[in-house]
């Protein structure tokens, strides 16, 4: 496993530095102590948009928006 500094040093591209920063941000949201011991997958918690009632609605809204941005519409 590489350290954060080693990962940043792999490439000199701006997109790589952004990908590393995003990975660090996700890793900071995961509880490491006891991860997986009880058999449950631990995932980071993301904020839910104010106009969404629950996580499923948020997921549906974000998924639809992403597909629309790429010229696809999923119904």
PyMOL CGO cylinders between C-alpha atoms (Angstrom):
from pymol import cmd
from pymol.cgo import CYLINDER

trace = [
    CYLINDER, 0.00, 0.00, 0.00, 1.30, 3.48, -0.88, 0.3, 1, 1, 1, 1, 1, 1,
    CYLINDER, 1.30, 3.48, -0.88, 1.19, 6.55, 1.33, 0.3, 1, 1, 1, 1, 1, 1,
    CYLINDER, 1.19, 6.55, 1.33, -0.75, 9.65, 0.31, 0.3, 1, 1, 1, 1, 1, 1,
    CYLINDER, -0.75, 9.65, 0.31, 2.48, 11.37, -0.69, 0.3, 1, 1, 1, 1, 1, 1,
    CYLINDER, 2.48, 11.37, -0.69, 3.54, 8.40, -2.81, 0.3, 1, 1, 1, 1, 1, 1,
    CYLINDER, 3.54, 8.40, -2.81, 0.21, 8.37, -4.62, 0.3, 1, 1, 1, 1, 1, 1,
    CYLINDER, 0.21, 8.37, -4.62, 0.43, 12.08, -5.43, 0.3, 1, 1, 1, 1, 1, 1,
    CYLINDER, 0.43, 12.08, -5.43, 3.95, 11.49, -6.79, 0.3, 1, 1, 1, 1, 1, 1,
    CYLINDER, 3.95, 11.49, -6.79, 2.84, 8.78, -9.25, 0.3, 1, 1, 1, 1, 1, 1,
    CYLINDER, 2.84, 8.78, -9.25, 1.82, 11.34, -11.90, 0.3, 1, 1, 1, 1, 1, 1,
    CYLINDER, 1.82, 11.34, -11.90, 2.32, 15.04, -12.45, 0.3, 1, 1, 1, 1, 1, 1,
    CYLINDER, 2.32, 15.04, -12.45, -1.07, 15.68, -14.10, 0.3, 1, 1, 1, 1, 1, 1,
    CYLINDER, -1.07, 15.68, -14.10, -3.65, 17.99, -12.56, 0.3, 1, 1, 1, 1, 1, 1,
    CYLINDER, -3.65, 17.99, -12.56, -6.40, 15.38, -12.97, 0.3, 1, 1, 1, 1, 1, 1,
    CYLINDER, -6.40, 15.38, -12.97, -4.30, 12.89, -10.98, 0.3, 1, 1, 1, 1, 1, 1,
    CYLINDER, -4.30, 12.89, -10.98, -3.86, 15.34, -8.10, 0.3, 1, 1, 1, 1, 1, 1,
    CYLINDER, -3.86, 15.34, -8.10, -7.63, 15.93, -8.12, 0.3, 1, 1, 1, 1, 1, 1,
    CYLINDER, -7.63, 15.93, -8.12, -8.30, 12.17, -8.13, 0.3, 1, 1, 1, 1, 1, 1,
    CYLINDER, -8.30, 12.17, -8.13, -5.92, 11.73, -5.19, 0.3, 1, 1, 1, 1, 1, 1,
    CYLINDER, -5.92, 11.73, -5.19, -7.61, 14.58, -3.28, 0.3, 1, 1, 1, 1, 1, 1,
    CYLINDER, -7.61, 14.58, -3.28, -11.04, 13.02, -3.91, 0.3, 1, 1, 1, 1, 1, 1,
    CYLINDER, -11.04, 13.02, -3.91, -9.78, 9.64, -2.71, 0.3, 1, 1, 1, 1, 1, 1,
    CYLINDER, -9.78, 9.64, -2.71, -8.41, 11.19, 0.48, 0.3, 1, 1, 1, 1, 1, 1,
    CYLINDER, -8.41, 11.19, 0.48, -11.72, 13.01, 1.05, 0.3, 1, 1, 1, 1, 1, 1,
    CYLINDER, -11.72, 13.01, 1.05, -13.62, 9.70, 0.73, 0.3, 1, 1, 1, 1, 1, 1,
    CYLINDER, -13.62, 9.70, 0.73, -11.18, 7.84, 2.96, 0.3, 1, 1, 1, 1, 1, 1,
    CYLINDER, -11.18, 7.84, 2.96, -11.62, 10.47, 5.68, 0.3, 1, 1, 1, 1, 1, 1,
    CYLINDER, -11.62, 10.47, 5.68, -15.37, 9.76, 5.71, 0.3, 1, 1, 1, 1, 1, 1,
    CYLINDER, -15.37, 9.76, 5.71, -14.95, 6.03, 6.41, 0.3, 1, 1, 1, 1, 1, 1,
    CYLINDER, -14.95, 6.03, 6.41, -14.77, 4.75, 9.96, 0.3, 1, 1, 1, 1, 1, 1,
    CYLINDER, -14.77, 4.75, 9.96, -11.68, 2.56, 9.99, 0.3, 1, 1, 1, 1, 1, 1,
    CYLINDER, -11.68, 2.56, 9.99, -11.94, 1.18, 13.53, 0.3, 1, 1, 1, 1, 1, 1,
    CYLINDER, -11.94, 1.18, 13.53, -13.82, -2.08, 13.36, 0.3, 1, 1, 1, 1, 1, 1,
    CYLINDER, -13.82, -2.08, 13.36, -14.31, -1.84, 9.59, 0.3, 1, 1, 1, 1, 1, 1,
    CYLINDER, -14.31, -1.84, 9.59, -15.85, -5.08, 8.41, 0.3, 1, 1, 1, 1, 1, 1,
    CYLINDER, -15.85, -5.08, 8.41, -15.57, -6.93, 11.71, 0.3, 1, 1, 1, 1, 1, 1,
    CYLINDER, -15.57, -6.93, 11.71, -19.34, -7.28, 12.08, 0.3, 1, 1, 1, 1, 1, 1,
    CYLINDER, -19.34, -7.28, 12.08, -19.74, -8.27, 8.43, 0.3, 1, 1, 1, 1, 1, 1,
    CYLINDER, -19.74, -8.27, 8.43, -21.26, -4.95, 7.35, 0.3, 1, 1, 1, 1, 1, 1,
    CYLINDER, -21.26, -4.95, 7.35, -19.75, -2.88, 4.58, 0.3, 1, 1, 1, 1, 1, 1,
    CYLINDER, -19.75, -2.88, 4.58, -18.90, 0.61, 5.80, 0.3, 1, 1, 1, 1, 1, 1,
    CYLINDER, -18.90, 0.61, 5.80, -19.39, 3.34, 3.21, 0.3, 1, 1, 1, 1, 1, 1,
    CYLINDER, -19.39, 3.34, 3.21, -18.96, 7.10, 3.51, 0.3, 1, 1, 1, 1, 1, 1,
    CYLINDER, -18.96, 7.10, 3.51, -22.03, 9.20, 4.21, 0.3, 1, 1, 1, 1, 1, 1,
    CYLINDER, -22.03, 9.20, 4.21, -22.85, 11.82, 1.62, 0.3, 1, 1, 1, 1, 1, 1,
    CYLINDER, -22.85, 11.82, 1.62, -25.11, 14.81, 2.20, 0.3, 1, 1, 1, 1, 1, 1,
    CYLINDER, -25.11, 14.81, 2.20, -28.60, 14.52, 0.69, 0.3, 1, 1, 1, 1, 1, 1,
    CYLINDER, -28.60, 14.52, 0.69, -29.93, 17.41, -1.39, 0.3, 1, 1, 1, 1, 1, 1,
    CYLINDER, -29.93, 17.41, -1.39, -32.45, 19.55, 0.50, 0.3, 1, 1, 1, 1, 1, 1,
    CYLINDER, -32.45, 19.55, 0.50, -35.17, 18.88, -2.07, 0.3, 1, 1, 1, 1, 1, 1,
    CYLINDER, -35.17, 18.88, -2.07, -34.91, 15.08, -1.62, 0.3, 1, 1, 1, 1, 1, 1,
    CYLINDER, -34.91, 15.08, -1.62, -36.93, 13.24, 1.01, 0.3, 1, 1, 1, 1, 1, 1,
    CYLINDER, -36.93, 13.24, 1.01, -34.62, 10.23, 1.43, 0.3, 1, 1, 1, 1, 1, 1,
    CYLINDER, -34.62, 10.23, 1.43, -31.39, 8.65, 0.13, 0.3, 1, 1, 1, 1, 1, 1,
    CYLINDER, -31.39, 8.65, 0.13, -33.18, 6.70, -2.63, 0.3, 1, 1, 1, 1, 1, 1,
    CYLINDER, -33.18, 6.70, -2.63, -34.80, 9.85, -4.03, 0.3, 1, 1, 1, 1, 1, 1,
    CYLINDER, -34.80, 9.85, -4.03, -31.42, 11.61, -3.89, 0.3, 1, 1, 1, 1, 1, 1,
    CYLINDER, -31.42, 11.61, -3.89, -29.77, 8.72, -5.75, 0.3, 1, 1, 1, 1, 1, 1,
    CYLINDER, -29.77, 8.72, -5.75, -32.50, 8.66, -8.40, 0.3, 1, 1, 1, 1, 1, 1,
    CYLINDER, -32.50, 8.66, -8.40, -32.27, 12.44, -8.87, 0.3, 1, 1, 1, 1, 1, 1,
    CYLINDER, -32.27, 12.44, -8.87, -28.45, 12.47, -9.14, 0.3, 1, 1, 1, 1, 1, 1,
    CYLINDER, -28.45, 12.47, -9.14, -28.39, 9.43, -11.45, 0.3, 1, 1, 1, 1, 1, 1,
    CYLINDER, -28.39, 9.43, -11.45, -30.94, 10.96, -13.79, 0.3, 1, 1, 1, 1, 1, 1,
    CYLINDER, -30.94, 10.96, -13.79, -29.07, 14.29, -13.81, 0.3, 1, 1, 1, 1, 1, 1,
    CYLINDER, -29.07, 14.29, -13.81, -25.75, 12.59, -14.59, 0.3, 1, 1, 1, 1, 1, 1,
    CYLINDER, -25.75, 12.59, -14.59, -27.20, 10.57, -17.45, 0.3, 1, 1, 1, 1, 1, 1,
    CYLINDER, -27.20, 10.57, -17.45, -28.90, 13.66, -18.85, 0.3, 1, 1, 1, 1, 1, 1,
    CYLINDER, -28.90, 13.66, -18.85, -25.58, 15.53, -18.83, 0.3, 1, 1, 1, 1, 1, 1,
    CYLINDER, -25.58, 15.53, -18.83, -24.07, 12.81, -20.99, 0.3, 1, 1, 1, 1, 1, 1,
    CYLINDER, -24.07, 12.81, -20.99, -26.96, 12.92, -23.46, 0.3, 1, 1, 1, 1, 1, 1,
    CYLINDER, -26.96, 12.92, -23.46, -28.75, 9.83, -22.13, 0.3, 1, 1, 1, 1, 1, 1,
    CYLINDER, -28.75, 9.83, -22.13, -32.09, 9.77, -20.40, 0.3, 1, 1, 1, 1, 1, 1,
    CYLINDER, -32.09, 9.77, -20.40, -32.91, 6.80, -18.19, 0.3, 1, 1, 1, 1, 1, 1,
    CYLINDER, -32.91, 6.80, -18.19, -36.52, 6.40, -17.14, 0.3, 1, 1, 1, 1, 1, 1,
]
cmd.load_cgo(trace, "trace")
